[in-house]
Amino acid sequence: MAVSAAPAPAPGLLHVVREAWGGVLPARYDEPRTRVALEQAVRAQLRPGLRILDVGSGAKPFLSPDERPDGVFYAGLDISEAELLKAPSGWYDQLQVADAGARDDALVGSFDLIISNQVFEHVKPLDAVLENLRSYLAPGGTMVAKFSGAFSIFAIVNRLIPHRVAVWGLHRFLGDDPERIFPAHYDRCWDSALRRMLAGWSETRIEPLYMGAEYLSFLRPAQALYLGAEEWWARRDLRDLAAYYVVTATR
Ligand SMILES: C[S@@+](CC[C@H](N)C(=O)[O-])C[C@H]1O[C@@H](n2cnc3c(N)ncnc32)[C@H](O)[C@@H]1O
């Protein structure tokens, strides 16, 4: 007779803090999940001949040409023409310099798939952007977006300090490129607000990612204490506190 082993009990929160103090992060940090989760959600939608709009794609279209199925048409929309022009030559079939919050009637019903990576925290009001993007999809079209949550430690600090101080800190402590740091508002970037704003879509899936500790990697004791708290709300699935979300929503 086969005897199945009982699942190992989750380690206590103090154990999580102690491990993190020693440099060992919880298992969910083992893979670059914030990127992988979006890749998986996008890949599930890919098929030949799609018309794709990458919103806020700027210098970095999410899919390189060799990741796109045959016959895909790839448009990039960004408020900054300078950012779009930094993308590798030939990666966009169409450039759209526009504020995602301003409806462009010419785009209505034009796309099968919208992708957006780390943009929604930069736009305001988010509900207007979501409605515009929904209208840009053809019937049955899907949007897949990843963005930062409003209540991660980073998002809170980012809102409390002037943008130029945030740019200095991110460059100084995490080595981020100042040119790649954009002002953020986090307008309604939390689970329950998202659910309300997406209520008119036919299907929605919101994956919360409890992965906010990487921003504290330069200060291990603070990171360890943060991880103790994050572990607690991750186990209780307090979704409004997630550091990132991956949203898949069908028009
Ligand atoms: C953090 S970057 C992300 C760029 C790219 N998606 C990536 O994965 O690297 C945010 C981008 O959103 C663009 N952006 C900010 N506000 C916007 C708006 N209201 N409408 C369209 N694009 C916007 C910025 O110009 C920038 O290119």
The ligand as an SDF file (V2000), in Angstrom:
LIG
                    3D

 27 29  0  0  0  0  0  0  0  0999 V2000
    9.1590   51.3460  -16.8790 C   0  0  0  0  0  0  0  0  0  0  0  0
    9.0510   51.7110  -18.5770 S   0  0  0  0  0  0  0  0  0  0  0  0
    8.6440   50.1410  -19.2500 C   0  0  0  0  0  0  0  0  0  0  0  0
    9.1050   50.0120  -20.6660 C   0  0  0  0  0  0  0  0  0  0  0  0
    8.9490   48.6060  -21.2660 C   0  0  0  0  0  0  0  0  0  0  0  0
    7.5700   48.1670  -21.2440 N   0  0  0  0  0  0  0  0  0  0  0  0
    9.8380   47.5970  -20.5620 C   0  0  0  0  0  0  0  0  0  0  0  0
    9.3540   46.5160  -20.2440 O   0  0  0  0  0  0  0  0  0  0  0  0
   11.0150   47.8780  -20.3690 O   0  0  0  0  0  0  0  0  0  0  0  0
    7.5220   52.6070  -18.6720 C   0  0  0  0  0  0  0  0  0  0  0  0
    7.1780   53.0690  -20.0780 C   0  0  0  0  0  0  0  0  0  0  0  0
    5.8460   53.6000  -20.0420 O   0  0  0  0  0  0  0  0  0  0  0  0
    5.8230   54.7770  -20.8420 C   0  0  0  0  0  0  0  0  0  0  0  0
    4.6800   55.5920  -20.3980 N   0  0  0  0  0  0  0  0  0  0  0  0
    4.5680   56.2930  -19.2380 C   0  0  0  0  0  0  0  0  0  0  0  0
    3.3730   56.8970  -19.1750 N   0  0  0  0  0  0  0  0  0  0  0  0
    2.7010   56.5520  -20.3000 C   0  0  0  0  0  0  0  0  0  0  0  0
    1.4040   56.8720  -20.8190 C   0  0  0  0  0  0  0  0  0  0  0  0
    0.5500   57.6610  -20.1420 N   0  0  0  0  0  0  0  0  0  0  0  0
    1.0470   56.3610  -22.0150 N   0  0  0  0  0  0  0  0  0  0  0  0
    1.9050   55.5590  -22.7150 C   0  0  0  0  0  0  0  0  0  0  0  0
    3.1420   55.2370  -22.2790 N   0  0  0  0  0  0  0  0  0  0  0  0
    3.5330   55.7230  -21.0870 C   0  0  0  0  0  0  0  0  0  0  0  0
    7.1830   55.4090  -20.6230 C   0  0  0  0  0  0  0  0  0  0  0  0
    7.5290   56.3280  -21.6280 O   0  0  0  0  0  0  0  0  0  0  0  0
    8.0780   54.1570  -20.6130 C   0  0  0  0  0  0  0  0  0  0  0  0
    8.5290   53.8180  -21.9070 O   0  0  0  0  0  0  0  0  0  0  0  0
  1  2  1  0
  2  3  1  0
  2 10  1  0
  3  4  1  0
  4  5  1  0
  5  6  1  0
  5  7  1  0
  7  8  2  0
  7  9  1  0
 10 11  1  0
 11 12  1  0
 11 26  1  0
 12 13  1  0
 13 14  1  0
 13 24  1  0
 14 15  1  0
 14 23  1  0
 15 16  2  0
 16 17  1  0
 17 18  1  0
 17 23  2  0
 18 19  1  0
 18 20  2  0
 20 21  1  0
 21 22  2  0
 22 23  1  0
 24 25  1  0
 24 26  1  0
 26 27  1  0
M  CHG  2   2   1   9  -1
M  END
$$$$
